[in-house]
Amino acid sequence: MLGSTHGTLTTDFRARVEACGETPRTAVHSSAAPSADDAVPMDVSGRPLQADVPDLDRFFRPESVAVVGASDADGRPNAGITRRLIAWAERVGARIHPVHPTRPTVFGRTCYASVGDLPEQVDLAVLLVADPLPVIEELAETKVRFAVAFASGFAETGDEGAAAQERLAAAVRRSGLRLLGPNTNLNAFEEFREDLDGPAIALITQSGHQGRPVHTLQELGIRLSHWAPTGNEADLEASDFISYFAERPEVGSIACYLEGLKDGRSFLLAADRAARNGVPVVAVKVGRTETGARMAASHTGKLTGADTVVDAAMRQFGVIRVDGLDELQDTAALLARARTPQADGVVVYSISGGTGAHFSDLASEAGLHLPTLSQAKQGELHQWIPEYLNVANPVDNGGHPVGDWRGRKIIDAILADPSVGVLICPITGPFPPMSDRLAQDLVDAAERTDKLVCVIWGSPVGTEDAYRTTLLGSSRVATFRTFGNCITAVRAYLGHHRFTARYRSPFEDAPRTPSPSYRKAQALMRPGQQLSEHAAKQLLRAYGIRVPREQLVTSAAAAVRAAGLVGYPVVMKASGPQLGHKTELGLVKIGLTSASQIRDAYRELTDIARYENVPLDGILVCQMVERGVEMVVGVTQDDLFGPTVTVGLGGVLVEVLHDAAVRVPPFGEDQARAMLRELRGHALLEGVRGAPPADVDALVEVVLRIQRMALELGDELSELDINPLMVLPRGQGAVALDALAICR
């Protein structure tokens, strides 16, 4: 865990902001409707291309607050809440006004019968009432900007509660105010330490208790600036707070506990804003399993989304997904405080060869780069470390140099190596006085370098002075308690900076007007119907995707003529709007080389179709394409994110191996290529067992054209499946051999 009091902001963006002495407010959209000149740009399907960022300054730092339902009656829950709100208002310098229809005073303060009786317009109203709906209209009349509803019994309880929540949301939309909740809590009004410096963590949780470990980081010297407990998100949602925090110069990282996403598009726009500003977003997102998804829905009443899509979308926009709350706190703390890495090399330094080897194995398996130190550097280290010990990386000092002047020399020499960006020292247990000297040397060296120094303090006790005072008292050393959390955090740290260094918002290049292909495709769409293979291939042709030479025929004689034009050998297939898996029904014939085979195949295909009662629009006579790598490329509609694009190994392998990668449009060529690298079968595209390399450029082009189709057809296209897409040897292109399309 990184210690307290000092640190540097994570990006040049934040440095520029602080140098100017102002916050980057010019880029923020208020919650009010934009003017014609300030309208949010839309993509070709009418979806926004920028996050609408609410100005939440007056929510977190109001000048005046109304507590509706305030009480000071002994034993009443509202009395305890009112007392806490009064204390919070005093801390932030806000005037607080109790509101209750029957109480003249509350805790010695004048109490007003209604919001309309208040002596001033208030910024924030906290609603301690069972049903907040009747209060919303009154708040609108007095132009209150923000409200918080603690009441439960809404979407988390089922259909009836969901209907009540929608009525509440509709009233909020009409009112013009912004609402936090319902089913939220007091976490937004927690006490934050004002004596801590450096970049802070901003916290967002949909379950308040799950944020406690991150909030408690303050006791270890880690600064927190905000806590947004979003509850059921009838109005304000996690995405709003991500967008807002990404513009705050004091925020070094954003930590999230998410049970569901209210709107996938809003989440991606918020993540995009954070990525453009270089602000890391670290998230625990539950719902990986069917049980987890069911529990999350029962708690917050929101969709969790297909987890593979959620996971892919987070990676696509640089959101760092972790599994546990311990990982959330360690990773968010490191990313908030650590300087930009100067190199991606990690060196493991230990007093035990076993410890170094163990950690190095785990780190390498996790994908961290452990460079072998140069012979010159190894020779330098052997000035202080016996020759028989390994110093190539990991560096094993044998123990004794830690106890004297040599220990600091070793650490400084490692950090001076230009290939080293991170030094990690696992201390598996206390062994005073040597561990005390080692901890102090690491802290002192960290204060004199811009490189990241990490220590793993493995003692389960955690009361040792070297840990509590020396390591946690340092502003520059990142201290962890487990190997796993250190590796997770360092990998996220290096990955985040690689990502942001090359990040370009995909929304900048998203199409805003329909292409000529779209107009051709629209004429082919049949709402509510599945297209025949022939019609689906025409749809692909409209977007410039290559299909085999083929003709649709309705007689055996026409099939023979078509085969002559297409060129032997040929493939013959039944084509009809209700056909999916044709092979299983025997409705595909391959390798036909003569007119007699063509006539026999035509008769057999039509007989099977009649027997199976499958309507046909004809028989396809197709060019036979044999040599290549079979892939699948498709479009599906996700409940949260809308159209998604998938690419993977095709043919029968798609159902056996489930080797596929997913992206949410819009995305560019870099993401299309990244999808291919994610595939376990990626080596097939590079050429194996004497096969030539496949035309990856052509495959990428198909993926990008399918993405354009998904964006432009939007809700009109329910599903598209090209399987197989035959990727030919390099330079020869890719051919869609079969296609299925379902219209909405």
HELIX and SHEET records of a PDB file:
HELIX    1   1 ASP A   12  CYS A   20  1                                   9    
HELIX    2   2 ARG A   25  ALA A   27  5                                   3    
HELIX    3   3 ALA A   36  ASP A   38  5                                   3    
HELIX    4   4 ASP A   57  PHE A   60  1                                   4    
HELIX    5   5 PRO A   77  VAL A   92  1                                  16    
HELIX    6   6 VAL A  115  ASP A  117  5                                   3    
HELIX    7   7 LEU A  133  GLU A  141  1                                   9    
HELIX    8   8 ALA A  155  THR A  157  5                                   3    
HELIX    9   9 ASP A  159  SER A  175  1                                  17    
HELIX   10  10 LEU A  186  PHE A  189  5                                   4    
HELIX   11  11 GLY A  208  GLY A  211  5                                   4    
HELIX   12  12 ARG A  212  HIS A  215  1                                   4    
HELIX   13  13 THR A  216  LEU A  220  5                                   5    
HELIX   14  14 ALA A  238  PHE A  245  1                                   8    
HELIX   15  15 GLY A  264  ARG A  276  1                                  13    
HELIX   16  16 GLU A  290  THR A  300  1                                  11    
HELIX   17  17 ASP A  307  GLN A  316  1                                  10    
HELIX   18  18 LEU A  325  ARG A  337  1                                  13    
HELIX   19  19 GLY A  353  GLU A  365  1                                  13    
HELIX   20  20 GLN A  375  LEU A  381  1                                   7    
HELIX   21  21 HIS A  400  GLY A  403  5                                   4    
HELIX   22  22 ARG A  406  LEU A  415  1                                  10    
HELIX   23  23 MET A  434  GLU A  447  1                                  14    
HELIX   24  24 ASP A  465  ASP A  465  1                                   1    
HELIX   25  25 ALA A  466  LEU A  471  3                                   6    
HELIX   26  26 PHE A  483  ARG A  502  1                                  20    
HELIX   27  27 PRO A  506  ASP A  509  5                                   4    
HELIX   28  28 PRO A  516  GLN A  522  1                                   7    
HELIX   29  29 GLU A  533  ALA A  542  1                                  10    
HELIX   30  30 ALA A  556  VAL A  566  1                                  11    
HELIX   31  31 THR A  583  LEU A  585  5                                   3    
HELIX   32  32 ALA A  595  TYR A  611  1                                  17    
HELIX   33  33 LEU A  653  LEU A  657  1                                   5    
HELIX   34  34 GLU A  669  GLU A  678  1                                  10    
HELIX   35  35 ALA A  683  GLU A  686  1                                   4    
HELIX   36  36 VAL A  696  LEU A  713  1                                  18    
HELIX   37  37 GLY A  714  GLU A  716  5                                   3    
SHEET    1   A 5 ARG A  95  VAL A  99  0                                        
SHEET    2   A 5 SER A  64  VAL A  68  1                                        
SHEET    3   A 5 LEU A 124  LEU A 127  1                                        
SHEET    4   A 5 PHE A 146  ALA A 149  1                                        
SHEET    5   A 5 ARG A 178  LEU A 180  1                                        
SHEET    1   B 2 THR A 105  VAL A 106  0                                        
SHEET    2   B 2 ARG A 109  THR A 110 -1                                        
SHEET    1   C 5 LEU A 224  PRO A 229  0                                        
SHEET    2   C 5 ALA A 200  THR A 205  1                                        
SHEET    3   C 5 VAL A 251  LEU A 258  1                                        
SHEET    4   C 5 VAL A 281  LYS A 285  1                                        
SHEET    5   C 5 ILE A 320  VAL A 322  1                                        
SHEET    1   D 5 VAL A 395  ASP A 396  0                                        
SHEET    2   D 5 GLY A 345  SER A 350  1                                        
SHEET    3   D 5 VAL A 420  ILE A 427  1                                        
SHEET    4   D 5 LEU A 452  TRP A 457  1                                        
SHEET    5   D 5 VAL A 477  PHE A 480  1                                        
SHEET    1   E 6 GLN A 530  LEU A 531  0                                        
SHEET    2   E 6 ALA A 739  CYS A 743 -1                                        
SHEET    3   E 6 LEU A 717  VAL A 727 -1                                        
SHEET    4   E 6 VAL A 629  ASP A 638 -1                                        
SHEET    5   E 6 GLY A 642  LEU A 649 -1                                        
SHEET    6   E 6 ALA A 660  ARG A 663 -1                                        
SHEET    1   F 4 GLN A 530  LEU A 531  0                                        
SHEET    2   F 4 ALA A 739  CYS A 743 -1                                        
SHEET    3   F 4 LEU A 717  VAL A 727 -1                                        
SHEET    4   F 4 ALA A 734  ALA A 736 -1                                        
SHEET    1   G 4 GLU A 550  VAL A 553  0                                        
SHEET    2   G 4 GLY A 618  GLN A 623 -1                                        
SHEET    3   G 4 VAL A 570  SER A 575 -1                                        
SHEET    4   G 4 VAL A 588  LEU A 592 -1                                        
END                                                                             
